[in-house]
Amino acid sequence: MPSSAPVVICLAGPTAAGKSASTLALAERWPLEIINVDSATIYRGMDIGTAKPSAAEQARVPQHLLDIRDPAHSYSAAEFRADARRLIDEIRARGRIPLLAGGTMMYYKALRDGLDDLPQADPALRAELEARAARLGWPALHAELAVLDPVTAARLAPNDSQRIQRALEICQLSGQPMSALLSRGQRPPDDDADRYLTISLEPSERAALHARIEQRFDAMLGNGLLDEVRGLHARADLHPGLPSVRCVGYRQMWAHLDGEISLDEAREQGIAATRQLAKRQITWLRAQPERIIVDCLAADAVAQTIDAVAVALDNGISD
């Protein structure tokens, strides 16, 4: 790809890294519009547990891909890629600068690399699926697969644990049924002339990020997360097989409302699941060779992020 190709700035990082604060600070300096790269904030009525930007924050800078789906519906990585490509062009046409910001790494991968290859195995997600199977049984997970990917489920026995696990893993990592991915050939992203510059907010100390995650989860509980999930739980069309209900924090509160675990257990499991998510996000980011790293725990993390974007813009990459 030629070096003169326009570059899109991506502000990525694990959950609780402080991406929102950096995004707002950047928007005060440059005419940005934010394309949210988040598979949870797309859902309407899911605000507290997703740390969705508040109405006041949204008023400070234009934000895209928030509240675009009802929780009963899904949103694939392919749909994200199409929406993001369209938005990048529209924002530039308005004379403004697109900034991708969020932590759903499968979306970043879909945008940069295309979609058609099956995702690699994810040990943390596999362990989570195995734990759920130990509690519910593989036939229950087979029933979930029948909702997400009926074509694949139809050819698998209810106790075919290995294949059920892989099919569910692919659904969760890619946002698409495995059957749909297998039915298509490899399609390289030949419709994208952009280069992508990743500014990565990463913790210099994992324990400090873990403490921040716990504090943030407790703040969500204090702000009404359980009541938010209770409203979703009351809907007859929502169930734990849906991507929205499987979002971190929501599935644990849902299990509590189903009477499966206590509220204390839901809190502990929610914090643990958030830490596991952060671990997967950091692992993905560290595999990106050309990222610009900012220590998200540093007192001047926001200033460092501003400096990194300034260098990028000075090099003319927003044109």
N, C-alpha and C positions, 0 to 999 in steps of 0.2 A: 504494500500500500504506500503511495507516495507520501513523503513527509509534509507536503503542502496540504494534505487533506485536513478538513476542519476537525477539531477535537472537542469531544463532549467531556465535561468534568463530572466525575462520579464521586460523591462523598459517601463512603461506605464505612461500616464498622459493626461490631457486635451490639446486641441490645444493651441499652444503658450506657453507651459510650459517650453520649452527649451530642449526637448528630443534630438534634433539633436546635440546640443553642447555637451551634456553629452555623447552621443554615440561616437562622434569623440574623445573625451578625453579618454574614456574607450579603444578605439581601439589603442591608443598610448601606453597603458600599457600592454595589453594582445593580443594574436593572435585571435582576434574575427572575425566572419563573421556575418553580420546583416541580419536578416530575417524581412523585413518590414511588420508591421501589420497595413496596411492602405488601405482602400477601394477606395482611390482617386489616390494615386501615382502609382497604377497599370496601369493607362491609359497613353498611348503614346500621346504626344502633349499637355498634361495638366501638365505643369511644374510650372508656376508662382503661380496660385491659389491653388495648392496643397502643396506649399513649398517643392517641391521635392528636395532631395539633389543634389547639383550642380555636374557637371562633375569633378571638382577638389575634392569635398568631396567624390564622389564615387571612385576616384582614391586612396584615403587615406585608405579605408577599403572596402573589398568586400561586396556588397549589393545585396540582393536577393528580388525578387518579385516587382521590379520596371519595368515599361514599358512592362508589359506582356500581355496587352490587348489593342485592338483598342477601342476608345470610343463608337463604335457602338455595342460592345459586352458586355456581363455581366460576372460577376465572383462571384460565390456563396461562402458562408461560408464553404460549404462542399468541394469545390475545394481548398480553402485556407487551410483547415485542412489537406487534402491529400498532398498538396505541402509543407506545413510546416513540417509534419512528415518526408517526404522524405529528405528535406534539413537538418533537425537536424541530421539525420543519416549520410548524406554525409559529412557534416562539421566535425562531430566527426571522421569520417573515415580518414579525412585529418589531424587529430591531432590538430584541431582548436576548438574554443569554439563558439557555436551558441548563439546569443543574439537576442531575440525577442524585437522589438522596434516599438512603434506606438500607435495610439489612437482609432482604430476600435475595440470596446469592444466586439462586436458580434463575431469577429474572435477569440479573446482570449477565449471566452466562448465555441465556437465550438471546439477549440483545447483541452481544459481542460475537458469539460463536455459532449462532444458529441452534436448531432445536432437535434435530432428528436422531442424534445418537442417544442411546439409553444412558441414564445417569449411572455413575459409578456407585458401588455399594457404600452405604453409610453405616459404619459400625454402631454409632450411637442410636440412630433411628432403628436399626435392626434389634438392638437390645431393648428398646422401648416396645417394639412390636412383640418381642418374645415375652416380655413382662405382662403385656396385656393379654396375650394368648394363655399364659399360665393362670391368669385370673379369670378369663372369660371362656377359654377354649377356642381351638382353631375353627370349629364350625361357625362361631360367632364372627370371627374375622373374615371367614369366607362369605358370610352374609353381607358384611360391610363392602367387600370387594364386589359383590353382585350389584351393589348400588353404584359404585364408582366405575367399574369396568365389567359389565355383564358378559361381554364376549369372552374375556379371559376366565371369569368365574365359571362359566358354563362348561368349560373343558377341564376344570380342576375338581378333584374330590374334596369334600369338606375338611378332610384331615391331611391334605397334601401341604404340610406346613412350610416346606422350603419354597414351593412355588407361590403359595399364597403370600408369604412374607415378601418375596421379591416383587410380586405384582403390586402389593400395597406400597412398598418402598418406592417403586417407580411412580405410582400415582401421587404420592406425597411430595417427592422431590421435584417432579416435572410439572405437576398440575394437569397431567394428561393420562388417559388410560394406556396401559402398555400395549393393548391391541392396536390402538391408533398409531402409536409410535412405530410398531413393527410393520404396519401396513404401508408405511411411506419409505422411500429411499432417502439417502443422505442428501440434504439440500443445503449447500454452503450459503452463508449470508452475502450473496452477491448484490443485494439491493442496498448495501450500506457502505457509503464512501467515507464515513467518519472514523476517526481514531478515538479511543477512550482512555482518559487519564484518570486513574483511581487515586484519590486521597483517602488513606485508610486510617481511621481512628482506632488505635489498638492499645491495650493496657500493658504497661511495663511490668505490672504485678497482678497476676491473676486473682489473688486473694482480695485485693482492693476492689476489683470489678465485681467479684462475688458479693462483697459487702454492699456495694452500690445496688446490685440486683435485688438483694434482700430488702434494702430500704425502699426501693422503688415499688416492689411488690406489696409491701406493707402499706405504702402510701395509696396504692390502688385500692386495697381493701378498705382503707379509711375513707376513700372518696366514693365508695359505693359499688365496687366491682361485683359483689355477690348479688346485689339488687339488679344490676345490669344483666347478669347472667340469668337471674330468676325471670326477668321479662322474656328472655329468649327461650328459656326452658318451658315457659307456659305455652309456647306456640306448638301446635300439633304437627306442623310441617318440618320442624327441626329435630335432628337426632345426631348422635355421636359419630355417625358415618360421614357427616358433611365436613368439608374443609374448614368452614367457619367455626364449627363447634370444636374441632380438633386444635384450634389455635391455643398456644401456650397460655395457661391461666384459665381459659374458658373451659377446657375439657376437665380440669381438676375441680372447678366449682360446679360443673355439671354433674360430675360423679358424686359430689357431696349432696346436691339436690336430689339425686337419684337414691340417696340413702346408702351409698356404697362405702363412703368414708366420712370421717368427721371433718368439721371445718378446719381444725388444727392440721389434720392430715392433708387436706386439700391445699392449705397454705404451704406446708413443707414440700409436697409434691410439685406445686406450682413453681416454687423457688428453684427446686432441683431441676425441673424441666427447662426453666429459663436459663440456668447455668449450662445445661447441656446444649441448648440452642446457641448460646454465646460461644461455646467451644467449637461447634461445627462452623460457625461463621468465621471465627479466627483461623481455623484450619484452612478454610477456603481462601481467605485473604492472603495468608502466608504463602500460598502457592502461586500468587500473582507476582511475577518477577519485576514488573516495572511500576509498582505502586509507590506512592510517596507516603511515608509513615509519619503520623503525628501521635505522640503519646497522649491518649485521651485522659490520663490521670494527671497530667502536668497542669500547673496553675495557669499557664498561658496557652493551653491547648487551642482555645478559640483564636488567639492572636497568631499562633503558628499556622492554623488552617487558613486564615485570611492571607498570610504571607505566601503560602503555597499557591493559593488561587491567583494572587497578584502576579507571581512569577509566570504562571501559566498564561494569564491574559496578556502580560507584557510580551510574551513570545508569539502573540497573535493567534492563539489557538481557538479563540471564540469566533473567528470570522467564518 
